[in-house]
Amino acid sequence: MRDATLGYMEQSLQVRHYLIKGRVQGVGFRWFVHGRAAEIGLRGWVKNTEAGHVELVAAGEEDQLTELREALHKGSRGSRVDAVVEHELHEQEAEKLGPFEIEGAW
């Protein structure tokens, strides 16, 4: 759809949970995700898991999340991404999310 004053109508907000498996801890992966997500304009968080994976929740428009997904599959320098497990969450989950942040970083 097109709106005369705004150009294209705003896409609906989507919320996704990702679990990234591989060599993703100790290689700057959380900082990589934080930088890309902030650059794209997403809200959410990223953190390490006790099992050695990286977990994140991101909220944004479909095209923003597609861009993030592509970055997650590529990974940071020194990382090795074996799998990206993705789940869609309810839109209401976005209400709890602020600017993209790294959880558990000192």
mmCIF file of the C-alpha atoms, coordinates in Angstrom:
data_MODEL
# 
_entry.id   MODEL 
# 
loop_
_atom_site.group_PDB 
_atom_site.id 
_atom_site.type_symbol 
_atom_site.label_atom_id 
_atom_site.label_alt_id 
_atom_site.label_comp_id 
_atom_site.label_asym_id 
_atom_site.label_entity_id 
_atom_site.label_seq_id 
_atom_site.pdbx_PDB_ins_code 
_atom_site.Cartn_x 
_atom_site.Cartn_y 
_atom_site.Cartn_z 
_atom_site.occupancy 
_atom_site.B_iso_or_equiv 
_atom_site.pdbx_formal_charge 
_atom_site.auth_seq_id 
_atom_site.auth_comp_id 
_atom_site.auth_asym_id 
_atom_site.auth_atom_id 
_atom_site.pdbx_PDB_model_num 
ATOM 1   C CA . MET A 1 1   ? 0.000  0.000   0.000  1.00 0.00 ? 1   MET A CA 1 
ATOM 2   C CA . ARG A 1 2   ? 1.075  3.543   -0.509 1.00 0.00 ? 2   ARG A CA 1 
ATOM 3   C CA . ASP A 1 3   ? 0.287  6.590   1.600  1.00 0.00 ? 3   ASP A CA 1 
ATOM 4   C CA . ALA A 1 4   ? 0.591  9.971   -0.158 1.00 0.00 ? 4   ALA A CA 1 
ATOM 5   C CA . THR A 1 5   ? 2.372  11.667  2.753  1.00 0.00 ? 5   THR A CA 1 
ATOM 6   C CA . LEU A 1 6   ? 4.555  8.848   4.097  1.00 0.00 ? 6   LEU A CA 1 
ATOM 7   C CA . GLY A 1 7   ? 5.419  6.875   0.983  1.00 0.00 ? 7   GLY A CA 1 
ATOM 8   C CA . TYR A 1 8   ? 5.032  3.202   1.726  1.00 0.00 ? 8   TYR A CA 1 
ATOM 9   C CA . MET A 1 9   ? 2.875  2.218   4.676  1.00 0.00 ? 9   MET A CA 1 
ATOM 10  C CA . GLU A 1 10  ? 4.783  1.055   7.717  1.00 0.00 ? 10  GLU A CA 1 
ATOM 11  C CA . GLN A 1 11  ? 5.332  -2.686  7.856  1.00 0.00 ? 11  GLN A CA 1 
ATOM 12  C CA . SER A 1 12  ? 4.048  -4.538  10.875 1.00 0.00 ? 12  SER A CA 1 
ATOM 13  C CA . LEU A 1 13  ? 6.410  -5.110  13.771 1.00 0.00 ? 13  LEU A CA 1 
ATOM 14  C CA . GLN A 1 14  ? 7.787  -8.622  14.063 1.00 0.00 ? 14  GLN A CA 1 
ATOM 15  C CA . VAL A 1 15  ? 9.618  -10.218 16.994 1.00 0.00 ? 15  VAL A CA 1 
ATOM 16  C CA . ARG A 1 16  ? 12.034 -13.121 16.587 1.00 0.00 ? 16  ARG A CA 1 
ATOM 17  C CA . HIS A 1 17  ? 14.078 -15.281 18.948 1.00 0.00 ? 17  HIS A CA 1 
ATOM 18  C CA . TYR A 1 18  ? 17.363 -16.674 17.602 1.00 0.00 ? 18  TYR A CA 1 
ATOM 19  C CA . LEU A 1 19  ? 19.742 -19.285 18.978 1.00 0.00 ? 19  LEU A CA 1 
ATOM 20  C CA . ILE A 1 20  ? 23.114 -19.362 17.233 1.00 0.00 ? 20  ILE A CA 1 
ATOM 21  C CA . LYS A 1 21  ? 25.194 -22.520 17.535 1.00 0.00 ? 21  LYS A CA 1 
ATOM 22  C CA . GLY A 1 22  ? 28.848 -22.980 16.657 1.00 0.00 ? 22  GLY A CA 1 
ATOM 23  C CA . ARG A 1 23  ? 32.033 -21.226 17.740 1.00 0.00 ? 23  ARG A CA 1 
ATOM 24  C CA . VAL A 1 24  ? 30.264 -18.047 18.845 1.00 0.00 ? 24  VAL A CA 1 
ATOM 25  C CA . GLN A 1 25  ? 31.628 -17.340 22.326 1.00 0.00 ? 25  GLN A CA 1 
ATOM 26  C CA . GLY A 1 26  ? 34.966 -15.649 22.928 1.00 0.00 ? 26  GLY A CA 1 
ATOM 27  C CA . VAL A 1 27  ? 35.115 -14.338 19.352 1.00 0.00 ? 27  VAL A CA 1 
ATOM 28  C CA . GLY A 1 28  ? 33.245 -11.016 19.656 1.00 0.00 ? 28  GLY A CA 1 
ATOM 29  C CA . PHE A 1 29  ? 29.990 -12.453 18.320 1.00 0.00 ? 29  PHE A CA 1 
ATOM 30  C CA . ARG A 1 30  ? 27.718 -10.600 20.787 1.00 0.00 ? 30  ARG A CA 1 
ATOM 31  C CA . TRP A 1 31  ? 29.425 -7.301  19.937 1.00 0.00 ? 31  TRP A CA 1 
ATOM 32  C CA . PHE A 1 32  ? 29.074 -8.095  16.232 1.00 0.00 ? 32  PHE A CA 1 
ATOM 33  C CA . VAL A 1 33  ? 25.332 -8.772  16.676 1.00 0.00 ? 33  VAL A CA 1 
ATOM 34  C CA . HIS A 1 34  ? 24.904 -5.628  18.786 1.00 0.00 ? 34  HIS A CA 1 
ATOM 35  C CA . GLY A 1 35  ? 26.578 -3.453  16.147 1.00 0.00 ? 35  GLY A CA 1 
ATOM 36  C CA . ARG A 1 36  ? 24.597 -4.885  13.236 1.00 0.00 ? 36  ARG A CA 1 
ATOM 37  C CA . ALA A 1 37  ? 21.261 -4.790  15.080 1.00 0.00 ? 37  ALA A CA 1 
ATOM 38  C CA . ALA A 1 38  ? 21.801 -1.190  16.189 1.00 0.00 ? 38  ALA A CA 1 
ATOM 39  C CA . GLU A 1 39  ? 22.867 -0.196  12.652 1.00 0.00 ? 39  GLU A CA 1 
ATOM 40  C CA . ILE A 1 40  ? 19.738 -1.833  11.198 1.00 0.00 ? 40  ILE A CA 1 
ATOM 41  C CA . GLY A 1 41  ? 17.542 -0.106  13.800 1.00 0.00 ? 41  GLY A CA 1 
ATOM 42  C CA . LEU A 1 42  ? 16.293 -3.119  15.747 1.00 0.00 ? 42  LEU A CA 1 
ATOM 43  C CA . ARG A 1 43  ? 15.245 -3.302  19.394 1.00 0.00 ? 43  ARG A CA 1 
ATOM 44  C CA . GLY A 1 44  ? 16.179 -6.230  21.626 1.00 0.00 ? 44  GLY A CA 1 
ATOM 45  C CA . TRP A 1 45  ? 19.052 -8.006  23.353 1.00 0.00 ? 45  TRP A CA 1 
ATOM 46  C CA . VAL A 1 46  ? 21.813 -10.562 22.860 1.00 0.00 ? 46  VAL A CA 1 
ATOM 47  C CA . LYS A 1 47  ? 23.572 -12.795 25.409 1.00 0.00 ? 47  LYS A CA 1 
ATOM 48  C CA . ASN A 1 48  ? 25.699 -15.902 25.816 1.00 0.00 ? 48  ASN A CA 1 
ATOM 49  C CA . THR A 1 49  ? 24.066 -19.098 27.046 1.00 0.00 ? 49  THR A CA 1 
ATOM 50  C CA . GLU A 1 50  ? 25.561 -21.546 29.525 1.00 0.00 ? 50  GLU A CA 1 
ATOM 51  C CA . ALA A 1 51  ? 25.511 -24.199 26.780 1.00 0.00 ? 51  ALA A CA 1 
ATOM 52  C CA . GLY A 1 52  ? 28.025 -22.186 24.692 1.00 0.00 ? 52  GLY A CA 1 
ATOM 53  C CA . HIS A 1 53  ? 25.570 -20.656 22.230 1.00 0.00 ? 53  HIS A CA 1 
ATOM 54  C CA . VAL A 1 54  ? 24.435 -17.064 21.664 1.00 0.00 ? 54  VAL A CA 1 
ATOM 55  C CA . GLU A 1 55  ? 20.780 -16.165 22.140 1.00 0.00 ? 55  GLU A CA 1 
ATOM 56  C CA . LEU A 1 56  ? 18.984 -13.015 21.043 1.00 0.00 ? 56  LEU A CA 1 
ATOM 57  C CA . VAL A 1 57  ? 15.573 -11.464 20.650 1.00 0.00 ? 57  VAL A CA 1 
ATOM 58  C CA . ALA A 1 58  ? 15.060 -8.767  18.028 1.00 0.00 ? 58  ALA A CA 1 
ATOM 59  C CA . ALA A 1 59  ? 12.057 -6.657  17.066 1.00 0.00 ? 59  ALA A CA 1 
ATOM 60  C CA . GLY A 1 60  ? 11.661 -4.769  13.817 1.00 0.00 ? 60  GLY A CA 1 
ATOM 61  C CA . GLU A 1 61  ? 10.149 -4.887  10.367 1.00 0.00 ? 61  GLU A CA 1 
ATOM 62  C CA . GLU A 1 62  ? 10.455 -7.973  8.164  1.00 0.00 ? 62  GLU A CA 1 
ATOM 63  C CA . ASP A 1 63  ? 13.171 -6.484  5.928  1.00 0.00 ? 63  ASP A CA 1 
ATOM 64  C CA . GLN A 1 64  ? 15.244 -5.471  8.984  1.00 0.00 ? 64  GLN A CA 1 
ATOM 65  C CA . LEU A 1 65  ? 14.994 -8.979  10.432 1.00 0.00 ? 65  LEU A CA 1 
ATOM 66  C CA . THR A 1 66  ? 15.966 -10.477 7.076  1.00 0.00 ? 66  THR A CA 1 
ATOM 67  C CA . GLU A 1 67  ? 19.089 -8.309  7.073  1.00 0.00 ? 67  GLU A CA 1 
ATOM 68  C CA . LEU A 1 68  ? 19.915 -9.433  10.626 1.00 0.00 ? 68  LEU A CA 1 
ATOM 69  C CA . ARG A 1 69  ? 19.342 -13.110 9.741  1.00 0.00 ? 69  ARG A CA 1 
ATOM 70  C CA . GLU A 1 70  ? 21.828 -12.819 6.863  1.00 0.00 ? 70  GLU A CA 1 
ATOM 71  C CA . ALA A 1 71  ? 24.411 -11.274 9.213  1.00 0.00 ? 71  ALA A CA 1 
ATOM 72  C CA . LEU A 1 72  ? 23.856 -14.015 11.816 1.00 0.00 ? 72  LEU A CA 1 
ATOM 73  C CA . HIS A 1 73  ? 24.559 -16.722 9.232  1.00 0.00 ? 73  HIS A CA 1 
ATOM 74  C CA . LYS A 1 74  ? 27.809 -14.987 8.178  1.00 0.00 ? 74  LYS A CA 1 
ATOM 75  C CA . GLY A 1 75  ? 28.989 -14.342 11.745 1.00 0.00 ? 75  GLY A CA 1 
ATOM 76  C CA . SER A 1 76  ? 31.845 -12.261 13.046 1.00 0.00 ? 76  SER A CA 1 
ATOM 77  C CA . ARG A 1 77  ? 35.508 -12.631 12.188 1.00 0.00 ? 77  ARG A CA 1 
ATOM 78  C CA . GLY A 1 78  ? 36.813 -15.693 14.023 1.00 0.00 ? 78  GLY A CA 1 
ATOM 79  C CA . SER A 1 79  ? 33.379 -17.206 14.580 1.00 0.00 ? 79  SER A CA 1 
ATOM 80  C CA . ARG A 1 80  ? 31.898 -20.299 12.979 1.00 0.00 ? 80  ARG A CA 1 
ATOM 81  C CA . VAL A 1 81  ? 28.118 -20.458 12.696 1.00 0.00 ? 81  VAL A CA 1 
ATOM 82  C CA . ASP A 1 82  ? 26.849 -24.031 12.503 1.00 0.00 ? 82  ASP A CA 1 
ATOM 83  C CA . ALA A 1 83  ? 23.134 -23.307 12.941 1.00 0.00 ? 83  ALA A CA 1 
ATOM 84  C CA . VAL A 1 84  ? 20.708 -20.415 13.410 1.00 0.00 ? 84  VAL A CA 1 
ATOM 85  C CA . VAL A 1 85  ? 17.493 -21.571 15.091 1.00 0.00 ? 85  VAL A CA 1 
ATOM 86  C CA . GLU A 1 86  ? 14.717 -19.008 14.652 1.00 0.00 ? 86  GLU A CA 1 
ATOM 87  C CA . HIS A 1 87  ? 11.299 -18.716 16.278 1.00 0.00 ? 87  HIS A CA 1 
ATOM 88  C CA . GLU A 1 88  ? 8.645  -16.071 15.774 1.00 0.00 ? 88  GLU A CA 1 
ATOM 89  C CA . LEU A 1 89  ? 7.314  -14.500 18.991 1.00 0.00 ? 89  LEU A CA 1 
ATOM 90  C CA . HIS A 1 90  ? 4.081  -12.594 19.612 1.00 0.00 ? 90  HIS A CA 1 
ATOM 91  C CA . GLU A 1 91  ? 4.155  -8.920  18.692 1.00 0.00 ? 91  GLU A CA 1 
ATOM 92  C CA . GLN A 1 92  ? 3.403  -8.024  22.349 1.00 0.00 ? 92  GLN A CA 1 
ATOM 93  C CA . GLU A 1 93  ? 6.907  -9.234  23.266 1.00 0.00 ? 93  GLU A CA 1 
ATOM 94  C CA . ALA A 1 94  ? 8.251  -6.087  21.574 1.00 0.00 ? 94  ALA A CA 1 
ATOM 95  C CA . GLU A 1 95  ? 6.722  -3.927  24.316 1.00 0.00 ? 95  GLU A CA 1 
ATOM 96  C CA . LYS A 1 96  ? 9.367  -5.240  26.742 1.00 0.00 ? 96  LYS A CA 1 
ATOM 97  C CA . LEU A 1 97  ? 12.274 -4.405  24.429 1.00 0.00 ? 97  LEU A CA 1 
ATOM 98  C CA . GLY A 1 98  ? 14.328 -1.244  24.443 1.00 0.00 ? 98  GLY A CA 1 
ATOM 99  C CA . PRO A 1 99  ? 17.317 -0.170  22.358 1.00 0.00 ? 99  PRO A CA 1 
ATOM 100 C CA . PHE A 1 100 ? 19.427 -3.182  21.364 1.00 0.00 ? 100 PHE A CA 1 
ATOM 101 C CA . GLU A 1 101 ? 21.772 -4.194  24.181 1.00 0.00 ? 101 GLU A CA 1 
ATOM 102 C CA . ILE A 1 102 ? 24.207 -6.869  25.257 1.00 0.00 ? 102 ILE A CA 1 
ATOM 103 C CA . GLU A 1 103 ? 23.063 -8.662  28.384 1.00 0.00 ? 103 GLU A CA 1 
ATOM 104 C CA . GLY A 1 104 ? 25.695 -9.912  30.793 1.00 0.00 ? 104 GLY A CA 1 
ATOM 105 C CA . ALA A 1 105 ? 28.511 -7.749  29.425 1.00 0.00 ? 105 ALA A CA 1 
ATOM 106 C CA . TRP A 1 106 ? 30.648 -5.925  31.934 1.00 0.00 ? 106 TRP A CA 1 
# 
